[in-house]
Amino acid sequence: MDIKVLLTTFGMIFLAELGDKTQLATLSFAAESKARLSVFIGAAGALALTSLLAVLLGSFVARWIPENYVRVGAGVLFIVLGAWMVFFHSPR
């Protein structure tokens, strides 16, 4: 096991998840439910499953597409989605 990769992944995902919609949804579920352990287990399970899917997809993509293209593609997609949200988000 590569501890540096583990800690880097943990730190980046932890920071990325702070204050996002998933965390706010979990907060909302916990606030309206007395079954907080069930909310925690459900939220943790969902995050673990989505992470597993991302790792499997990433492993599959890495076999067919060079790492450099994946990085550039992910960066471009991130910028495009961010710009889309900034310019086309309709405030309610």
TIDREN-280914 format. One record per residue (C-alpha): residue number from 1; residue in three letters; x, y, z. Coordinates in pm, 1 decimal, padded with zeros to 6 digits, m for minus. Example, Ala and Ser with C-alpha at 12.3 -4.5 7.8 and 13.67 -1.06 7.14 Angstrom:
<rs>
{r 1, "ala", {01230.0, m00450.0, 00780.0}},
{r 2, "ser", {01367.0, m00106.0, 00714.0}},
</rs>
This chain:
<rs>
{r 1, "met", {00000.0, 00000.0, 00000.0}},
{r 2, "asp", {00128.3, 00344.2, m00092.6}},
{r 3, "ile", {00072.9, 00560.8, 00218.6}},
{r 4, "lys", {00149.8, 00882.8, 00029.8}},
{r 5, "val", {m00124.1, 00811.9, m00226.0}},
{r 6, "leu", {m00361.7, 00710.5, 00055.5}},
{r 7, "leu", {m00306.2, 01031.6, 00252.6}},
{r 8, "thr", {m00315.9, 01253.3, m00056.9}},
{r 9, "thr", {m00640.9, 01094.4, m00172.1}},
{r 10, "phe", {m00792.6, 01121.5, 00175.1}},
{r 11, "gly", {m00694.8, 01487.2, 00209.1}},
{r 12, "met", {m00818.3, 01592.3, m00133.9}},
{r 13, "ile", {m01150.1, 01405.4, m00109.3}},
{r 14, "phe", {m01204.8, 01530.3, 00245.8}},
{r 15, "leu", {m01150.6, 01892.5, 00140.3}},
{r 16, "ala", {m01359.3, 01851.4, m00175.6}},
{r 17, "glu", {m01651.6, 01707.5, 00020.7}},
{r 18, "leu", {m01663.2, 01982.4, 00285.6}},
{r 19, "gly", {m01974.3, 02190.6, 00233.3}},
{r 20, "asp", {m02083.0, 02017.3, m00086.6}},
{r 21, "lys", {m02438.3, 01909.7, m00165.6}},
{r 22, "thr", {m02378.9, 01557.9, m00036.9}},
{r 23, "gln", {m02269.0, 01683.2, 00302.6}},
{r 24, "leu", {m02558.2, 01927.1, 00322.1}},
{r 25, "ala", {m02805.8, 01653.8, 00226.8}},
{r 26, "thr", {m02659.8, 01426.4, 00494.5}},
{r 27, "leu", {m02683.2, 01709.1, 00747.7}},
{r 28, "ser", {m03047.5, 01757.8, 00653.5}},
{r 29, "phe", {m03127.9, 01386.4, 00688.8}},
{r 30, "ala", {m02956.6, 01373.6, 01027.2}},
{r 31, "ala", {m03141.5, 01683.0, 01148.0}},
{r 32, "glu", {m03483.9, 01538.5, 01068.7}},
{r 33, "ser", {m03416.5, 01179.4, 01177.6}},
{r 34, "lys", {m03353.2, 01024.5, 01514.7}},
{r 35, "ala", {m03177.5, 00734.1, 01341.4}},
{r 36, "arg", {m02847.8, 00917.4, 01298.4}},
{r 37, "leu", {m02644.0, 00597.5, 01280.3}},
{r 38, "ser", {m02858.5, 00485.9, 00986.2}},
{r 39, "val", {m02799.5, 00821.5, 00815.3}},
{r 40, "phe", {m02424.9, 00787.0, 00871.8}},
{r 41, "ile", {m02413.9, 00429.8, 00741.9}},
{r 42, "gly", {m02625.7, 00518.9, 00438.5}},
{r 43, "ala", {m02414.1, 00824.1, 00353.2}},
{r 44, "ala", {m02083.9, 00641.0, 00410.8}},
{r 45, "gly", {m02203.2, 00346.0, 00202.7}},
{r 46, "ala", {m02308.8, 00570.7, m00083.5}},
{r 47, "leu", {m01974.1, 00753.0, m00079.5}},
{r 48, "ala", {m01784.9, 00423.3, m00067.0}},
{r 49, "leu", {m01984.9, 00284.0, m00360.5}},
{r 50, "thr", {m01938.3, 00594.6, m00575.1}},
{r 51, "ser", {m01566.9, 00590.0, m00492.1}},
{r 52, "leu", {m01545.8, 00222.7, m00592.3}},
{r 53, "leu", {m01716.0, 00298.7, m00922.4}},
{r 54, "ala", {m01475.6, 00587.8, m00985.8}},
{r 55, "val", {m01172.1, 00367.7, m00913.8}},
{r 56, "leu", {m01300.7, 00089.4, m01140.6}},
{r 57, "leu", {m01382.8, 00334.2, m01420.0}},
{r 58, "gly", {m01046.0, 00505.0, m01376.1}},
{r 59, "ser", {m00865.9, 00172.5, m01397.3}},
{r 60, "phe", {m01057.6, 00080.3, m01711.4}},
{r 61, "val", {m00994.8, 00417.5, m01876.8}},
{r 62, "ala", {m00623.8, 00401.8, m01788.6}},
{r 63, "arg", {m00589.3, 00083.7, m01996.0}},
{r 64, "trp", {m00711.4, 00253.6, m02312.9}},
{r 65, "ile", {m00623.2, 00620.7, m02279.4}},
{r 66, "pro", {m00279.8, 00760.8, m02182.7}},
{r 67, "glu", {m00265.0, 00918.9, m01837.2}},
{r 68, "asn", {m00175.6, 01259.3, m01981.0}},
{r 69, "tyr", {m00494.7, 01266.9, m02189.8}},
{r 70, "val", {m00703.6, 01165.1, m01888.8}},
{r 71, "arg", {m00556.8, 01449.4, m01680.4}},
{r 72, "val", {m00609.4, 01708.3, m01952.4}},
{r 73, "gly", {m00958.7, 01577.7, m02029.0}},
{r 74, "ala", {m01057.4, 01583.9, m01661.9}},
{r 75, "gly", {m00920.0, 01935.7, m01623.0}},
{r 76, "val", {m01102.1, 02062.7, m01931.3}},
{r 77, "leu", {m01426.3, 01895.7, m01820.9}},
{r 78, "phe", {m01391.5, 02049.2, m01473.9}},
{r 79, "ile", {m01340.8, 02396.9, m01623.5}},
{r 80, "val", {m01629.3, 02355.6, m01870.8}},
{r 81, "leu", {m01869.0, 02238.9, m01597.9}},
{r 82, "gly", {m01757.6, 02522.4, m01369.8}},
{r 83, "ala", {m01810.2, 02779.7, m01644.6}},
{r 84, "trp", {m02148.6, 02624.1, m01725.8}},
{r 85, "met", {m02255.0, 02660.3, m01361.6}},
{r 86, "val", {m02133.2, 03019.8, m01344.9}},
{r 87, "phe", {m02293.3, 03139.2, m01667.5}},
{r 88, "phe", {m02602.1, 02922.4, m01701.7}},
{r 89, "his", {m02709.5, 02869.8, m01341.2}},
{r 90, "ser", {m03052.3, 03018.1, m01285.2}},
{r 91, "pro", {m03087.1, 03153.8, m00930.6}},
{r 92, "arg", {m03413.6, 03063.0, m00764.7}},
</rs>
